Amino acid sequence: MNNLPTNQSNAWTPSLQEREARVEHRTWIGGRVLTLLNHYWREDDPAEMTAAIGADWADVLEGMPQGAIQKACIQYQRDEPRRK
């Protein structure tokens, strides 16, 4: 993942478990966002665009717990009139 920020100061390095948890959480976010976006999907979107969209959303949502993200996605699906 080339888009992950680096620790410039080297004062703190996350443990392997913390790094794995971060990757797992970002992967979950990406899957959740892509599922939500699938309600508006265009089949001609290239795979690179799909990956970039997922990475952008993971950057935005990374600090939030899964439960909060899930609740927001459900609320959005209930309230958004433009879905398929």
Secondary structure as UniProt FT lines:
FT   TURN            2..3
FT   HELIX           16..37
FT   HELIX           38..40
FT   TURN            43..44
FT   HELIX           47..61
FT   TURN            62..63
FT   HELIX           66..79
FT   TURN            81..82
//
